[in-house]
Amino acid sequence: MSELVLVGRVGKPHGLDGSFFVEQASEEGERFEVGARLHVDGEPAEVVASKRSKGRPVIRLDREAPRGAELAVARSELPPPGEGEYYEFQLVGLTVEEEGGRSLGHVTAVQPGVANDVLELDSGIALPLVEACVRDVDLESGRILVAQGFAEAS
């Protein structure tokens, strides 16, 4: 399991000083403030300039970063999630079971949705990440329990 967690990617340049847009940026804005430590394709870097343009973060690092490079932070630097909240990396790989014991598959991704995030399973099932569907997330046992009726074929 990787000790780094993806928080964005190097996007298109912004200006002539080496600044760039952060694509797929984490919602945690402080990740991109001046002085923040990031990893660019696994190599440490520091944010030396930070602003927003068109609502998106624009940063410059203390080293060159190729377009498309992954921007990550050490997992140990992440704040603990709030009650009933989880990081995507905590959910990917968990077994999903329906109430009653039917196995639905394993989480392969968590996709952002318009109204709510969606759990994508290796079985092709997509489940809304809402309280009415997700009954319990047990990280210790590696299992998500979901209500019946959400996994029916459409």
Summary of the structure (lengths in Angstrom):
residues: 154
radius of gyration: 18.3
end to end distance: 34.1
largest distance: 59.3
contacts: 391
relative contact order: 0.14
helix: 7%
strand: 45%
